[in-house]
Amino acid sequence: MNHFMQWMTESFAPRMNKIAKNPWIASIQDSILTTMPVILIGSLVTILTIFQSFIPGFPDFNLLSSFSFGLLSLFLAYLIPNTVMIKKHHSKTAKQAGLAGIAFFLMVVNPLFEEGNMTLTFAKLGSSGMIAALISGLFTGAVMNLFASHSFFSEDTPIPDFITVWFDTLIPITLILIVGWLFTFQLQIDIFETIASLFQPFVAMGQSFWGFVFLSFIAYGFLYSFGISAWVLAPITQTIMLKGMGDNMALVAAGAAPTNIFLKETVRLFMVGGSGVTLSLAIMIAFLAKSKRLRLIGKSTFLPSLCNINEPLILGIPVPFNPILMIPMWICQLICPIVVYLTLQAGWVPIPAAPWDFGFMPQPIVAFFATKSIAGALLTLVNFGISWIVYYPFFKIYDRQCCEEENQNLECKTEVIEKERLAHEIQ
């Protein structure tokens, strides 16, 4: 175990953090984070649709979701190349890269032109087209970055910057558009469907039982127990989850039942207190700990944990690189996702079919709105109970260890004070 911890500390964790800081990976992460307001608007619409069932004539606000969450891929097509250029220190041409990204993505979705009208499948602009948006955005960013170091003008040119940017971006934007025009309209290759078919096995694996359990364990348990944020895997997990929600919404609109389980909304069903299912641990150290240090940490982090903000708790105890508390975190992040997947697959809890991302509410409330059922709220309580059973014996061991350390420190301080008193009396 010591050799494993040393390897994780000195080798694995630094490499994962380096990957997270890679400008291409970080651009995807930042772009997804930037779209959070439009995802939240889609979540708000989910609340409003509940009133339609109880209030006759209540307005239909679904179009608000269509023009927010429903345009997620179009937003990413702009944000990703824009962010890539900023990360690569080419801020002058970042906006132009974003505009080129939109143009290229609209070609990728393979629109039809008839008598001056453009027709396209609206669902492709939402989360269903997220993978295509990521690929087209990264391609656009790569081309723009390649030409960003070359300019037709010297650094001391008297010509205003906005004019030099116009000319310096003409060639890369033209090249990007030619690629889209050539494949989509000349070679008649449906880039969108090609990308979707290439990534379908990967997405299907993520939506499978083993994919759901494995990714949940790695992202929200294993990596987190070493202080590595789940956002390291965001390009993978967020793509699978958001596309899964888009596909579920399309299935429901077609009169079918939703099937995708690996969603942000279903992850909330087991992340009671945050990654690692740590609300039970927060309660234990706040109200059951004998250690003064743990009790102080628990009381100061209990309310954030109740709202699923557990970074103060995780880093304050600490959990990372602490074998006594890492092991129960791993166990919880294996058992709870298994319980969630099997429960939803059996139909005991409805599979979410509308976005709900107000994750800073207590989890039973989040689960109720996400699944539109009391059963969803009860499932979070079941996972809370599981986490309590798992964490409790490890908590007792760690609490006892902390008490012993505090007693030893107290004895040392007492001994030092006594020596100082004796020395003062001798003088």
C-alpha positions in Angstrom: 0.0 0.0 0.0 2.8 2.4 0.8 4.4 1.8 -2.6 1.1 2.4 -4.3 0.5 5.6 -2.4 4.0 6.8 -3.3 3.4 6.1 -7.0 0.1 7.9 -6.9 1.6 10.9 -5.1 4.8 11.3 -7.1 3.8 10.0 -10.6 0.1 9.5 -11.3 -1.5 12.6 -9.7 1.0 15.1 -11.2 0.5 13.5 -14.7 -3.3 13.8 -14.3 -3.1 17.4 -13.2 -0.8 18.1 -16.2 -3.4 16.6 -18.5 -6.1 18.8 -16.9 -4.0 21.8 -17.7 -3.4 20.9 -21.3 -4.8 23.8 -23.4 -6.9 21.5 -25.6 -8.5 19.5 -22.7 -8.8 22.7 -20.6 -10.6 24.4 -23.6 -13.3 21.7 -23.6 -13.7 21.9 -19.9 -14.0 25.7 -19.8 -16.4 25.7 -22.8 -18.7 23.2 -21.1 -18.6 25.3 -17.9 -19.4 28.4 -19.8 -22.6 26.8 -21.1 -23.9 26.1 -17.6 -26.4 29.0 -17.6 -28.2 27.7 -20.7 -28.3 24.2 -19.1 -29.7 25.7 -15.9 -32.4 27.4 -18.0 -33.3 24.0 -19.4 -33.6 22.8 -15.8 -35.8 25.7 -14.9 -38.2 24.8 -17.7 -38.3 21.3 -16.3 -39.8 22.8 -13.1 -42.3 24.8 -15.0 -43.6 21.8 -17.0 -44.6 20.2 -13.7 -47.2 23.0 -13.2 -48.8 22.1 -16.6 -50.1 18.9 -15.1 -51.9 20.7 -12.3 -52.8 24.1 -13.7 -55.1 24.1 -16.8 -54.0 26.6 -19.4 -50.5 27.0 -17.9 -48.2 28.3 -20.6 -45.8 25.9 -22.4 -42.3 27.1 -21.8 -40.5 24.3 -23.7 -39.3 26.7 -26.4 -37.2 28.4 -23.7 -35.4 25.1 -23.3 -35.2 24.7 -27.1 -33.4 28.0 -27.5 -31.0 27.4 -24.5 -30.2 23.8 -23.8 -31.4 23.0 -27.3 -28.6 25.0 -28.8 -25.8 23.6 -26.6 -23.8 22.2 -29.5 -24.0 25.4 -31.5 -22.7 27.3 -28.5 -19.8 24.8 -28.0 -18.9 25.1 -31.7 -18.2 28.8 -31.0 -16.7 28.5 -27.5 -14.2 25.7 -28.1 -12.1 27.3 -30.9 -12.5 30.7 -29.2 -11.1 29.2 -25.9 -8.4 27.3 -27.7 -7.0 30.5 -29.2 -7.1 32.2 -25.8 -5.3 29.3 -24.1 -2.7 29.3 -26.9 -2.1 33.1 -26.3 -3.7 34.2 -29.6 -6.5 36.3 -28.1 -6.6 38.7 -31.0 -8.1 36.0 -33.3 -10.2 34.2 -30.7 -13.5 35.7 -31.8 -12.8 35.0 -35.4 -12.0 31.4 -34.5 -15.4 31.1 -32.8 -17.2 32.5 -35.8 -15.4 30.0 -38.0 -16.4 27.3 -35.6 -20.1 28.1 -36.0 -19.8 28.2 -39.8 -18.0 24.9 -39.9 -20.4 23.2 -37.5 -23.4 24.3 -39.5 -21.8 22.6 -42.5 -21.1 19.5 -40.5 -24.8 19.1 -39.5 -25.5 18.7 -43.3 -28.3 21.2 -44.0 -30.5 21.0 -47.1 -31.0 24.0 -49.4 -34.2 24.2 -51.3 -35.5 27.3 -53.1 -33.4 29.6 -51.0 -34.4 28.0 -47.7 -32.0 26.1 -45.4 -33.5 23.0 -43.6 -31.7 21.2 -40.8 -32.5 18.8 -38.0 -32.9 21.1 -34.9 -31.9 18.3 -32.5 -28.4 18.3 -34.0 -27.8 21.7 -32.6 -28.5 20.5 -29.1 -26.8 17.9 -26.9 -27.3 15.2 -29.5 -24.7 17.0 -31.7 -22.3 17.5 -28.9 -19.6 15.1 -30.1 -19.7 16.6 -33.6 -19.4 20.1 -32.0 -16.4 19.0 -30.0 -14.6 17.6 -33.1 -15.5 20.5 -35.3 -14.5 23.0 -32.6 -11.1 21.3 -32.0 -10.5 21.1 -35.8 -11.3 24.8 -36.2 -9.1 25.7 -33.2 -6.2 23.6 -34.6 -6.3 25.3 -38.0 -6.6 28.8 -36.6 -3.8 28.1 -34.1 -1.6 26.8 -36.9 -1.9 30.1 -38.8 -1.9 32.4 -35.8 1.9 32.6 -35.6 2.1 33.9 -39.2 1.2 37.4 -40.2 1.2 39.5 -43.3 2.4 42.5 -41.3 5.4 43.3 -39.1 4.9 43.9 -35.3 5.6 47.6 -35.7 3.1 48.2 -38.5 1.1 51.4 -38.2 -2.0 49.5 -39.4 -4.6 49.1 -36.7 -4.8 45.6 -35.1 -8.4 44.9 -36.2 -7.4 45.3 -39.8 -4.3 43.1 -39.5 -6.6 40.5 -37.9 -9.0 40.6 -40.8 -6.2 39.7 -43.3 -4.4 37.3 -41.1 -7.6 35.2 -40.5 -8.7 35.1 -44.2 -6.6 32.1 -45.1 -7.4 29.8 -42.1 -11.1 30.6 -42.2 -11.3 30.0 -45.9 -9.4 26.7 -45.5 -11.9 25.6 -42.8 -14.9 26.5 -44.9 -13.4 24.8 -48.0 -13.0 21.5 -45.9 -16.6 21.7 -44.8 -17.8 22.6 -48.4 -15.8 19.8 -50.0 -16.9 17.0 -47.7 -20.5 18.0 -47.2 -21.6 19.5 -50.5 -19.1 18.1 -53.1 -18.3 14.6 -51.9 -21.7 14.2 -50.3 -20.2 12.8 -47.1 -22.4 13.3 -44.0 -19.7 14.3 -41.5 -22.2 14.5 -38.7 -23.4 10.9 -39.1 -19.8 9.7 -39.7 -18.6 11.2 -36.4 -21.7 9.9 -34.6 -21.1 6.3 -36.0 -17.4 6.4 -35.1 -18.1 7.4 -31.5 -21.3 5.4 -31.0 -19.5 2.3 -29.6 -17.7 4.5 -27.1 -21.0 6.3 -26.1 -22.8 3.0 -25.9 -20.1 1.6 -23.7 -20.4 4.6 -21.4 -24.2 4.1 -21.1 -23.8 0.4 -20.3 -23.9 -1.0 -16.8 -20.1 -1.5 -16.6 -19.4 1.9 -18.2 -21.7 3.7 -15.8 -20.1 2.0 -12.8 -16.5 2.3 -14.0 -16.7 6.0 -15.0 -18.6 6.9 -11.8 -16.0 5.1 -9.7 -12.9 6.6 -11.5 -14.2 10.2 -11.9 -16.1 10.7 -8.6 -14.3 8.3 -6.3 -10.8 7.1 -7.2 -9.4 10.3 -8.7 -11.1 12.5 -6.2 -9.5 10.5 -3.3 -6.2 11.7 -4.6 -7.3 15.3 -4.9 -7.8 15.1 -8.6 -11.0 16.9 -9.8 -13.6 14.9 -11.8 -13.3 17.7 -14.4 -10.1 15.9 -15.7 -12.5 13.5 -17.3 -15.1 16.1 -18.3 -14.5 15.8 -22.0 -15.5 12.1 -21.7 -18.2 12.1 -19.0 -19.9 15.3 -20.0 -20.1 14.3 -23.6 -21.7 10.9 -22.7 -24.1 12.4 -20.2 -25.3 15.5 -22.2 -25.7 13.4 -25.4 -27.6 10.8 -23.4 -30.0 13.4 -22.1 -30.5 14.8 -25.6 -31.2 11.3 -26.9 -33.7 10.7 -24.1 -35.5 13.9 -24.9 -35.8 12.8 -28.5 -37.1 9.4 -27.5 -39.8 10.9 -25.3 -40.7 13.3 -28.1 -41.2 10.4 -30.4 -43.4 8.6 -27.9 -40.8 6.1 -26.7 -39.3 5.6 -23.2 -35.9 7.1 -22.3 -33.1 4.5 -22.1 -29.9 6.3 -21.3 -29.0 6.1 -17.6 -25.5 7.7 -17.5 -26.8 11.3 -17.1 -25.9 14.2 -14.8 -29.3 13.8 -13.3 -28.7 10.1 -12.4 -25.3 10.8 -11.0 -27.0 13.1 -8.6 -28.9 10.2 -7.3 -25.9 8.7 -5.6 -23.6 11.8 -5.0 -25.4 12.6 -1.7 -23.2 15.3 -0.2 -20.9 15.5 -3.3 -18.4 13.1 -5.0 -17.7 10.2 -2.8 -21.2 10.2 -1.2 -19.8 12.1 1.8 -22.8 13.7 3.5 -22.9 10.9 6.0 -19.2 11.4 6.8 -19.9 15.2 7.3 -22.6 14.4 9.8 -20.5 11.9 11.6 -17.5 14.2 12.2 -19.8 17.1 13.0 -21.9 15.4 15.7 -20.3 12.1 16.6 -16.6 12.8 16.5 -14.7 12.9 19.8 -11.7 14.6 18.2 -12.0 18.4 18.6 -10.3 19.0 15.3 -12.7 16.7 13.4 -15.7 18.1 15.2 -14.7 21.7 14.3 -14.2 20.7 10.6 -17.5 18.9 10.6 -19.5 21.8 12.0 -18.0 24.3 9.6 -18.5 22.0 6.5 -21.9 20.5 7.3 -24.0 23.1 5.6 -21.9 23.1 2.4 -22.0 19.3 2.3 -25.8 19.4 2.6 -25.7 21.4 -0.6 -23.3 19.0 -2.2 -20.2 21.2 -1.9 -17.8 18.9 -0.2 -14.3 20.3 -1.1 -13.9 22.0 2.3 -14.8 18.7 4.0 -12.6 16.5 1.7 -9.5 18.8 2.0 -10.1 19.7 5.7 -10.2 16.2 7.1 -8.3 15.4 4.8 -9.5 12.5 2.6 -6.9 12.6 -0.2 -3.9 10.3 0.4 -5.6 9.2 3.6 -6.0 5.3 3.3 -8.4 5.1 6.2 -11.0 7.3 4.5 -10.0 6.6 0.8 -11.1 3.0 1.1 -14.7 3.7 2.1 -14.9 6.4 -0.5 -14.0 3.8 -3.2 -16.5 1.3 -1.7 -19.3 3.9 -1.8 -18.5 4.9 -5.4 -18.8 1.3 -6.4 -21.9 0.2 -4.5 -24.1 3.3 -5.0 -23.8 3.6 -8.8 -24.6 -0.1 -9.0 -27.7 0.4 -6.9 -28.8 3.5 -9.0 -28.3 1.7 -12.4 -30.1 -1.5 -11.4 -33.0 0.5 -9.8 -33.5 2.7 -12.9 -33.1 -0.2 -15.3 -35.7 -2.2 -13.3 -38.1 0.7 -13.7 -38.5 1.3 -9.9 -37.3 4.9 -10.5 -38.1 6.8 -13.7 -35.1 7.5 -16.0 -34.8 11.3 -16.3 -35.9 12.7 -19.7 -35.5 16.5 -19.1 -32.4 18.4 -17.9 -32.2 19.3 -14.2 -28.9 20.7 -13.0 -29.6 22.6 -9.8 -27.1 20.4 -8.0 -26.6 22.8 -5.0 -30.0 21.8 -3.5 -30.2 18.9 -1.0 -30.1 15.7 -3.0 -33.6 14.4 -2.2 -35.1 17.6 -3.7 -32.8 17.4 -6.7 -33.8 13.7 -7.2 -37.5 14.5 -6.9 -37.4 17.1 -9.7 -34.9 15.1 -11.9 -37.0 12.0 -11.9 -40.4 13.6 -11.2 -41.0 11.0 -8.6 -40.9 10.4 -4.9 -39.1 7.2 -5.6 -36.1 9.2 -6.9 -35.9 11.1 -3.6 -36.1 7.8 -1.6 -33.3 6.4 -3.7 -31.0 9.1 -2.5 -31.9 8.3 1.1 -31.1 4.6 0.4 -27.6 5.6 -0.9 -27.2 7.9 2.1 -27.9 4.9 4.3 -25.4 2.7 2.4 -22.7 5.4 2.7 -23.4 5.7 6.5 -22.9 1.9 6.9 -19.7 2.0 4.8 -18.1 5.1 6.4 -19.0 4.5 10.0 -16.3 1.9 11.0 -13.6 3.8 9.2 -14.7 7.0 10.8 -14.5 5.5 14.2 -10.9 4.3 13.5 -9.9 7.7 12.2 -11.6 9.6 15.0 -9.7 7.4 17.6 -6.5 8.1 15.8 -7.1 11.8 15.8 -7.9 11.7 19.5 -4.7 9.9 20.3 -2.7 12.5 18.3 -4.5 15.3 20.1 -3.8 13.8 23.5 -0.1 13.3 22.6 0.2 16.9 21.4 -1.5 18.0 24.7 0.9 16.0 26.7 3.8 17.4 24.9 2.6 21.0 25.4 2.0 20.3 29.1 5.5 18.9 29.4 7.0 21.9 27.7 5.0 24.3 29.9 6.1 22.4 33.0 9.7 22.5 32.0 9.5 26.3 31.4 7.9 26.8 34.8 10.6 24.8 36.6 13.3 26.7 34.7 11.7 30.0 35.7 11.5 28.9 39.4 15.2 27.9 39.3 16.2 31.4 38.0 
